[in-house]
Amino acid sequence: MKLAIIVPYRDRRDDLDVFIPHMEKFLANKQIDYKIFVAEQSDDRAFNYGKICNAVFNEIKDDYDYFCFHDVDLLPLNDDADYSYKDTPTHLVFENENKEKILPYSQYFGGVVIFSKDDFIKVNGFGNDYWGKGYIDLDLLYRCLKSKITLTKNYDYEVKEMLKSDLKYRNITKKVSKIVLPENSIIVNRNSNVIATDFTLSFHYKEVRQNRNKIVIFRTLDVDDFQIFTINGQMILQFFDKGELFQIDINNEVDITQFNHFTFTHDYNKKEFIIYINGVEKFNINYTINYNFTKKNVILGDIDNSVKIELIDFKLFTKKLTKNEVNRNFYYGVKSNCFEFNKLTFYDNLTTFIDEHLNIWEIMGKTTSDKENLIIGEMSIVDVLNKQLNKVKYTPNKIKGRYEIRGNKFADIEKTYHPDIIENKKTYYDDLLTNKINISKFGLKSVKYTLLNKIEHNNNTEWLKISL
């Protein structure tokens, strides 16, 4: 296997004079058949790392099996910086000479990258539209992802249980409903015999934005309301009886700005609430006041809510679910015997609808045009999770190469204001990720350049001067 090390270069002679002898010494006993290609951009335009790499690849691709795209200011120090052939694109830079991890962000795919010839052609090379600093590595990673090149899946979770839940979720295809309540809107069921002595209430919920005002999710219509609401980042279950208050603050167990599933079971004889979060029991609390849960109208939302709320897979059961049923409902779905919104029929100019169990609901507080988007019908729970749970991050395949770094390097591109980076950020987010750039057409196949000169520098190094 023959390796071509392509070194994009301009006005860095001091670094280059150190780099070439260092690489020759480092690779001397590695049994790697290699050649270094200094890829010099010889024009007055802003430096274009991707375009210069594409140009040199096109010039030499027939003679080499795999390619390393290498910054001139990175010098390998340990054997983990392995330049041998790799079956999948691999990122070599991991730590500095002090054994400190140096990657600016987890998806960083620059500095020293190895590709087989076939894989580089498959991803259509680098993007040609990044001038100056920033985002060319993320463009390359995106091309790998879209081309189905093997990458590493990463999940950014604080606790292992969150990861387990999410992994299990991703294999679920159950269908759920989504209720979108604009601010100052309610949905009312006026059947006063719905809430039974024993009942279970469940839904997926994420607060659209953290709000200091009280946001009611569910309540009954009575002098002393039973209600579930959020305020100041907390979820609270509360009811009164003759001025006496019962309240459960769900504040230390959940972040309501993240997508979670809530289940509230009530046992009338035991005067007991059990609260489950993501299928796991978190609270088991008894109360002493004599509250009457029956003969009450049920309301979703509140006329005083100042922001919209979204409820996924809202269900009400006229029984207390067992722990196993709660867990099964969380992961796979249990059919409600009372309220469920997967099938809806609207009438009366969209101000009234009938749910799956033929319950009649009234929509109040907004104009008809607002109500048209009040209910979004069936969707896959995977669709919901992909949007609202911690997403998978695809990162390059990495090995723990140790490198000496010459000069200042590895800026966090999301936290800098260099004009090149700002412009390249627009290209990446506004053009590439929105598919305005067709990666199968634009990249290696479309690169335009002029080869000005080709000089044999020594036995291991060739120098190509290119105008873009």
N, C-alpha and C positions, 0 to 999 in steps of 0.2 A: 504494500500500500504506500503510495507516494503522497506526501503532505506538502501543501502550499501554504505558507504563512504570509498573509496579506496585511501589510502595515500602512494604513492611510496616514498621509504625512504632508505637512507643509510648514516650513520655517521652524523646524525643531531639530536642527543639526546637532546640537549638544546632546540631546536625548538619543538621537539616532546613533551617534558615535559610541555611546555606552551600550545601547540596546543590541546592536549586531554582534559585537564580541561576546557579550553576556549570553545571548541565545546560542551562539556557536559552542561556547564552553558548556552550557547547561545541557544541550542536546547531544554532546559528543559521544557519550557512552549509553545512549538510550535506544540504540538500534532502530532509529527512525529515519527513513529516507525522506529528507525534507529540502525545501528551498525557500528562502525569504524573498518576498517581492515588496520592495518599497514602492508604494502607490502615491506618487506625488501629484497633488493638484496644482497645475502650473497656469493659473489664470488669476484675474482680479476679483472673481466672484467670492461670496462667502463660502467657507469650507462646507463641503457636503460629503459626510462620512459614507452614507449609504450609496450614493451615486458612484463615488470613486471605487468602492469595493465591488460594485456590480461591474464596472468597466474592466477592472483587472481580472475578475473572474471570467468574463467573456473572452479575454485575450488568452488565458492559460488553461481553461477548463479541460481541454482535450488531453492534457498531459498529466493530470493529477486526479487522485481518487477522493481525497478529502481536503478540507480547507479550514484554516484557523484565521479569524479576523482579529487582529491584535493591536491594541494601543501601544504607541511607542514608549510611553512612560510607565509601563508595567513590566517588572522583571521577576520571573519565576524563581522561587527559592527552595522549594521542597519537592519531593517526588510525588506528592499528591497533585501537583500541577502536571497532570499527565497528558502529553500531547499525542498519544497513540490514537489509532482509529476508534471512533465511537459509533455505535449503531443508531444513536439518536442524538439530535443537537444537544450540546452540553456546554455549560458555563463553568469556566475554570477558576475564576477569581473568587476567593472567599474571605481570606484574612490577610493582615499585613505582617511585617517582620516581627512585630510584638505579639503575634497570635491574637490580635483583636479582630473581631468580625467587622468588615468594612463596607458591606453592601448598603447603599443608601435607602433602598426599599426592597421588599421581598421579591418583586417581579423584575428586578434589574437584570438585563440580559446584554450587557455591554462589557467592554474591557478586553476580555479574551473569550472567544466563542468558537467552538468547533462544529462544523457541519460536514456531512458526507456530500459528495457532488449531487447525488440524486435528491437528497432532502432540500438542498439549497435551490435546486431547480424547481422542486415541487412547491416550495413556498413563494416562488418567483422573486427570490432575493430580497434585498433591502428595498424600502421605499425610497423614491428619488426626490421627495418633496420637503425634506428637512434640511434647512440651511442653517449652519451654525450649531448651537448647542441644543440638546434635549430631544427626547421622545423617539429617536430612531430605534432605540432598543425595544421600546414598548410596541412600536410598529412591527418589528421582527417577531416578537412574541405573539402578537395578534395573528400574524400570518401563519405561524406554526399552529395556533389553535384552530383557525379556519380551515387549514389544510389537513387537520386531523393528525398532526405530528404528535408523538407521545410527549406529554408534559407531566409535571408533578402536581397533584391536587393538594391544596392546603385549605384547612378550615381554621378560621381565627376564632376560637372559643375560649372563654375564661375557665370553664369547667368541662370535664370529660363527659358529664351527663348530657350537656347541651349538644355535643358532637354526636353522641349515641342516638339521641332523639332525632336529630336532623338526618343522620344517615338512614335511620329507619323510615322517616318521613319520605325520603326521596324515592322509595320503592312503592309509594302509595298512589293509587289512581282513583280514589274515591271522589265523588262529585259533591260539591258544596255550593251553597248560595252565598251571595254577597249583598248586604244591605248597606246602602249609602244614604245617610241622613244629613242633609245640609244643615247649616246652623239655623236655630229657631224653628226646627221642624220636629214633628212627632208622628208616630204610627200608633193608633189606638185600637185595641180590641175591647168592645163593650160587653162581652159576655162575662158576667160577674161570677160564673161558676168554674172558671178555668184553674186558678191556683187552688190546689188541693191541700189537705193537711200535710201529706208527704209530697215532695216534688223535687225535681232536679232541673237546674238551669245551666246551659253550657253554650260557649261561643269562643271563637278566636277573636282576638282584639289587639290592635296597636293604636296608640294615640297618634293622631295625624301630626300634631305638634304639641310639645309640652306647654301646658296652659295653667296659669295660676287660678283661673276661675273654675267653679264647679261645673263638671260636664257629666250629665246624667246619661247612663247607658240603658238602664232598665228600672222601672218603678211600677208600683200599683197606684190606682187613683182612689184616694181615701183621705180622711182627715189626718190620720197618722200613716204616712206612706212607708211602705217597704221599698228600699231603693239601693241600687248599686251605682256608684258614681266615682269619678276621679277628680282629684284636686291636688295641685302642687306636686305632681309626680307620684301620687299615691292612689290606690284603688281602695274604696271603702264600701262595706256592706253595712246598712243601717236601717233600723226601724224604731218607732216610738209606741208606747202604750200609756195613755193618760199622762203624757209629759215625761214618762220614764224612758230613758234611751238605752238601746242595745246597739253596739257598734263593733265591727271587726276591721282593723286597719291592715291591709295587705301591703305593707310598705317595705319590709326588709327582704321579702322573698321573691320580688319580681321587679323588673324594669319595664314599665308600661310603654316606654318609647320603642320597645322591641316587640316583635310579634310573638304572642303567647296564647295558649289555650286555657280557659278558665272553666271549671265545673263547680257548681254549688249544689250540694245535696242537703235536704232538710228532712229530719225525722221528727214528726209532731209529738209522739209519745215521749221520746227522750229529750225533747226541746234541744235539738242538737243540729248544728251546721258542721258539715265537713267540706273543706275547700281544697280542690285539687288544682295544681298548676302544671300544665303539660303532662297530665296523666299521673302525677305524683302527689300524694296526700301531703299538704302543708299545714293545715289548721284543722283541729277537731275541738269545737268550742260549744259549750252548753250555755243556755240563757235561762233566766228565772222569771221574766215578766210574762204576762198572759196575752200575748199578741194573737189576734185572729187573722189567719192568712186567707181565709175563704171569702167568697162574695166580693171580690175586688176586680175592677177593670185592670187590664195590663197595658202598659205604655212602653214603647221604645223611644229613647231620646227625651228631650224636654224643650219646651218653647223658649226657655232661657239659655239654652246651649249657645255659646258664642263661636264655636267651631264645628265643622262637620265631624261625624263619627262614622266608622266603618265596622260592621259586624259580619264576620264570616261564620257560616254554618251555625246560625242561631237556632237553638232547640229548647223547648220546654217539655218536660215529662211530668205526668201526674203520678209519679212514684219516685221513691228514692232508689237511684241506681246503686248497685253493689260496686265494690272496688274494681272487680274484674270488668264489669260493664263500663265503668268510667274509663278504664284503660283502653278497652276495645273501641269505645266511642272516639277517644282521642286519636287513635291510630287509624282505625278502619271505618268507623261510623256505626252507630246504632240507630235504628229507625225510631223516631219519636212517636209517642202515642197521643201527642197533643198539638204542639206547634212545630212546623218545619216549613221552610220557604223555597224548596227546590222547584216546586211547580206553582205558578201563580196565574190568576186570571184577573185582568183589570176591567173595570167598567165605571160608569158615571164620570166620564171625561178624565180618567186616570186618578180620580180622588179616592177610589175605593178598590180593594182587591180581595180575592179569596185565595187562601193558602192551600197547601196540600191536603189539609184535614178539613177543608170547607169552612174554616173560620173566616169571618168577615173583619177586615181591617180598614180603618179610615186614615187617610193621610191628611195632616193638618199643618198649617203654619207657613206654607210656601205657595207660590203661584203654580199653575198647572205645568208651565214650561219647565220649572225647576223639578217637578215631580217625575218627569219622564225618565230621569236617570236615577231615581230614588232606589230602585231595585235592579240589581244586575243579576241575571239568572245563573244557571248552573255553570260551575267552573271546576277544574281539577284542583285539588288541594296542592298538587305540585306547582301549579301555576302561581298560586298564592305564595307558597314558600319561596319559590325562586325570586320573587319580587321583594319579600319582606323579611325572610330569615337571613341570617348571616350567609352570604353566598360563598360558593367555592371560589378560591383564588387559584388560578393556574399559574405556576411559576416554572422557570426553566429547570431542566435536570442539572444538578450542580455537583461538583466535586470540590473538596476542601483545599484548593490550591492556595499556597502562601506566596505573597508577592511583595516586593519592594515597590513603593509608590514614589515616583519622582514628581515633586510639586503638589499643588492643590488639586484635588480630584473628588469625584463622586458627590456632586451636589444633589440634594433632594429637590427634584424638579418641581414638585408641587408647592414648595415653600420659597422659591426664588423668583425674582422679577427681572431677570435678564431679558432684553427685548427679543433675542432669538428664541428663548424658551417660551415666551408668551405667544409668539407667532407659531411656533411648532406645536404648541398645545392646541391652538385652534385647528391646525391641520389634523392632528390626531383625533380630537374629540368631535369636531364639526364635520370633518370629511371622511376620515377612515372609519370611525365607529358607526357612522350613519350610512355607510356603504356608498357614499358619493365617489369614493375611490374603489375601483374594481381591482382587487389585488391580483386576480388572475391575468389581468392585462397590463397593469402599471407596476413596474418594478424592474426586475432583471430583463424582461423581454422588451421593455420600452426605453431602456437607458440610451441616451445619446451622448457621444463624447468624441474627442479627437485624440488619437495616440500621437504624441509629439516626438517621443524619443524612447528608446529601449536600450539600456546600457548594462553590460555584465559588470557588476561591481566587484565580485570575487567568485570563487567556486560555489559558495552557498547563497549568494545574494544577487538579485537582479533589480535594476532601478527602472521604473516606468514613469514617464512624465506625461500627464494627461490634462487636456483642457476640457472643461465642462461647458 
